Amino acid sequence: MRAEIRAEITAISGLDYIERQHIDRAIAWIDSGAQLCRIAKPATPPIHLVAYFVVVDDGHLLLVDHKNAQRWLPTGGHVDAGEHPRVTVARELAEELGIGAPHAIGPPLMLTCTATVGLTAGHTDVSLWYVIHGSRAQTLTFDDSEFHEVRWFAFDAIPLDRTDPHLPRFVQKLRAGAGAAGLAEN
């Protein structure tokens, strides 16, 4: 699985210097032989793999008000040992939003290495950011043990003061590929 995860990361085209640094850091981490997946909550090992999935629809994206992180975040979850990150996305879609994947899950658009915040702050998430094309009209059944609420935000109305620090860069990268992905810019 390590080789498949490495391939998933090396296929990402870095948006900027920050993302290229994160990709290089993640590849070095994978190549070091370190444990990639969380084996004990909240932070063992102190660096572990996460699969974010950003549900988008016509210039909007879905964020969750995450109880632990105390931020508006994309949905996602920790990659389990032996699990491909795309399988994590499908599993977490069902667990966190009560829906199935509406299409085949493609490669990640972005990678970030971020120190966590909130109630279990202090470890590092190596996050693969996947895009899921959804519908704002679709009924969602969210995990209220993890989230206060879920809400759609227009790209230009994201609560930047209370979100993942890399989300604006993700939206920039998403918009740059909007023509190929069929996304409206709003």
Secondary structure in CASP SS format (residue, H / E / C, confidence):
PFRMAT SS
TARGET T0000
AUTHOR 0000-0000-0000
METHOD secondary structure of the structure
MODEL  1
M C 1.00
R H 1.00
A H 1.00
E H 1.00
I H 1.00
R H 1.00
A H 1.00
E H 1.00
I H 1.00
T H 1.00
A C 1.00
I C 1.00
S C 1.00
G C 1.00
L C 1.00
D C 1.00
Y H 1.00
I H 1.00
E H 1.00
R H 1.00
Q H 1.00
H H 1.00
I H 1.00
D H 1.00
R H 1.00
A H 1.00
I H 1.00
A H 1.00
W H 1.00
I H 1.00
D H 1.00
S C 1.00
G C 1.00
A C 1.00
Q C 1.00
L C 1.00
C C 1.00
R C 1.00
I C 1.00
A E 1.00
K C 1.00
P C 1.00
A C 1.00
T E 1.00
P C 1.00
P C 1.00
I E 1.00
H E 1.00
L E 1.00
V E 1.00
A E 1.00
Y E 1.00
F E 1.00
V E 1.00
V E 1.00
V E 1.00
D E 1.00
D C 1.00
G C 1.00
H E 1.00
L E 1.00
L E 1.00
L E 1.00
V E 1.00
D E 1.00
H E 1.00
K C 1.00
N C 1.00
A C 1.00
Q C 1.00
R E 1.00
W E 1.00
L E 1.00
P C 1.00
T E 1.00
G E 1.00
G E 1.00
H E 1.00
V C 1.00
D C 1.00
A C 1.00
G C 1.00
E C 1.00
H C 1.00
P H 1.00
R H 1.00
V H 1.00
T H 1.00
V H 1.00
A H 1.00
R H 1.00
E H 1.00
L H 1.00
A H 1.00
E H 1.00
E H 1.00
L H 1.00
G C 1.00
I C 1.00
G C 1.00
A C 1.00
P C 1.00
H C 1.00
A C 1.00
I C 1.00
G C 1.00
P C 1.00
P C 1.00
L C 1.00
M E 1.00
L E 1.00
T E 1.00
C E 1.00
T E 1.00
A E 1.00
T C 1.00
V C 1.00
G C 1.00
L C 1.00
T C 1.00
A C 1.00
G C 1.00
H C 1.00
T E 1.00
D E 1.00
V E 1.00
S E 1.00
L E 1.00
W E 1.00
Y E 1.00
V E 1.00
I E 1.00
H E 1.00
G C 1.00
S C 1.00
R C 1.00
A C 1.00
Q C 1.00
T C 1.00
L C 1.00
T C 1.00
F C 1.00
D C 1.00
D C 1.00
S C 1.00
E C 1.00
F E 1.00
H E 1.00
E E 1.00
V E 1.00
R E 1.00
W E 1.00
F E 1.00
A E 1.00
F H 1.00
D H 1.00
A H 1.00
I C 1.00
P C 1.00
L H 1.00
D H 1.00
R H 1.00
T E 1.00
D C 1.00
P C 1.00
H C 1.00
L H 1.00
P H 1.00
R H 1.00
F H 1.00
V H 1.00
Q H 1.00
K H 1.00
L H 1.00
R H 1.00
A H 1.00
G C 1.00
A H 1.00
G H 1.00
A H 1.00
A H 1.00
G C 1.00
L C 1.00
A C 1.00
E C 1.00
N C 1.00
END
